[in-house]
Amino acid sequence: MANHEEHERWMREMQLRQIQFQQEARRTATPRFGPAVNGVLWRQILPVGDADNSLQTPILSIIDFPLKPGIDVRDESRPPRKLLDATLGYISSIPGFCGVEWGPRLDVEAGLVCFIYWDSIVAWHKFQHSLGFTPLIGLLSSSVSNRCAKFTGRISGDAGLEDAVGANSIVDVVSVTLCAQDVSSPERRSAFEERWKIFIALVKHGGSHDGLRHSHAVWLENNASMFADPTLAEAAAATISATFTSFLVWDESHYDSHCVEHLCDSLQTAQSFSHSNEPPSISRKTVQLINQAQQQAHNPQQQPAALLTNLESILQGDIPRQCNPDLFNLREHARQVLNSSISDARARKRLFPIPSGSFISQGELYEGNTSVIPEWRGIQVPLNGYHFVDIVWIQLKRRSVKTQGPRICNQLKNDMGALPGFVKAFWARDVEDETKFAVLTVWEDQHAQEAASHDYHRILDDFVASSANLASPLAHQALPMGRSSVDSPWLTHVQYLELTCFYIPPGAIERQLFRHAYGAFAQLVFPLSFPSTHATIQTNETPLGHWRQRMAVPSLQGGVPTACRVISDAGGWQPVEATDGTDSQVFTAVLTWMSPAARLEWYEELFGAARWSYELFGHSLDALKILAAGGVTTRFLALQGQ
């Protein structure tokens, strides 16, 4: 009963904070808008009235992405394109999807535009409620323009996607934004459309511009206020203008950009377009269509052939990119399941709660207020700086394991301890292979490690030369580790440690994307949504020192048993000299576990949850799999004799 009351109090506090935040936003910010149809915001109604003919209108989604510099979606071999292809694969599974045409923008340094066709407003609502393009949020340099229009044809023509123009097509998207009173009636809109057709006819038949294949035009839907209960002023702010958009499709070999520039200049000076004193606003985007995708047949889920014991095995499994059939209740259902698992864990009916999943809906990506997944805390410099950890992996002959393993590891620890800059050494056995051991040497910092490197390797070389017990050559690894506020490294309090190495293709963009993707995965592991037994709410800004205070009881957070923890200030990018000559960038993730049984159960539940909901869990794992194109390796250690 006490736990239930505590949770209810926590929920009331969070609701009050949300109300206070909205009130403050109204006082200090300009109105914020999100995608809408017929003036109704995407998230304010549930499109369950399939019998309503008004909801059967076909819809075109126009999504304009400003990308970070250096990102190229043309290259099919690079992670950004693979992320895009995976995202489009998921979108194609949403009921009511008809097709998509997309391409990079030619008029800006880095940009991407997608045109997605839906058979009804109902389908469009499901798209907005879905994960949509949010897996690509790490690619973005700023907010996304998410607009839509009622539509009956195709940008590339009315013949259908299978007959659409291909990679040799360029589309100029010309938008004319007018004062709402200029097109306030159907008659005025029709008059404007007729004048527009005259301009297009002059372009198409006025000389040598035979590269214009055809054009199609639509009126964009006005966005609506993002506030739950908009005021009259906020609602009016969304309808002060009307936007007419035309798609001019050109054959690339005959494309004439000057012709379109002249068209836009003519529109800007045409007084007959406006009945008010406000001239129309003209904007233009140039897109090269490089691909079309149609609805795909999604295979039924298959059970994994092998036991899932670590993240490496999960990423090798098949996670279907399938839209959840009940998007509108997904968050609430997930919250109820999580709360129930928390209660069961507190009552010791289960080892720990289920992983905590979350996602940003497609509708949250709108112009002027993009939701952003927080960056991983591990990029922040720890309060006390970094130690540096050298790890040497030793594999012994099976007959020597029991008699020689502990003696060898302790001897190496003692030898390392005489070197300057040495802090402490640990030895550990590989839980999944009894012949493998590791010696972890903690140095004061990387400079100390570099200064002692010659003597460190001399000790290892002498050991190799004098030992007849080795079954394979030594393997090396190195990683940074945040200093503790006390004298002893936090490893002193750890029993089970998992090191997962991700091999990422070279490149600054690949490194940035992976760091972003690992941050999303870390939030699944670290249960940020658990109600705390303390007065403060646990957030992504929890101080590292406060986290360490919990390390004395590593299996509890706020009174809730946990299976594992992401060590936020340990691991990261390995130095180039520690990657054994590979051409990949290596990221080492560090997790601690309550027990081997908890680890096995947690990974099985994570994989099952990812197959149940791509929105909550699967896309985070999918991104890790795509970005770590060089593979993933995992070592699970039991630290000994601390």
Buried (B, 14 or more C-beta within 10 A) or exposed (E): EEBEEBBEEBEEEEEEEEEEEBEEBBEEEEBBBBBBBEEBBBBBBEBEEEEEEEBBBBBBBBBBBBBBEEBEBEEEEBBBBBBBBBBBBBBBBBBBBBBBBBBBBBEEEBBBBBBBBBBBBBBBBBBBBBBBBBBBBBBBEEBBBBBBBBBEBBBBBEEEBEEBBEEEBBBBBBBBBBBBBBBEEEEBBEBBBEEBEEBBEBBBEEEEBEBBBBBBBBBBBBBBBBBEEBEEEBBEBBEEBBBBBBBBBBBEEEBBBEBBEBBBEBBEEBEEBBBEEEBBBBEBBBBBBBBBBEBEEBEEEEEBEEEBBBBBBBBBBEBBBBBBEEBBEBBEBBBEBBBEBBBBBBEEEBBBBBBBBBBBBBBBBBBBBBBEBBBBBBEEEBBBEBBBBBBBBBBBEEEBBEEBBBEBBBBBBEBBEEBEBBBBBBBBBBBEEEBBBBBBBBBBBBEBBBBBBEBBBEBBEEBEEEEEBBBEEBBBBBBBBBBBEEEEBBBBBBBBBBBBBBBBBEEEBBBBBBBBBBBBBBBBBBBBBBBBEEEEBBEBEBEBEEBBEBBEEBBBBBBBBBBBBBBBBBBBBBBEEBBEEEEBBBBBBBBBBBBBEBBBBBBBBBBEBBBBBBBBBBBBBBBBBBBBBBBBBBBBBBBBEE
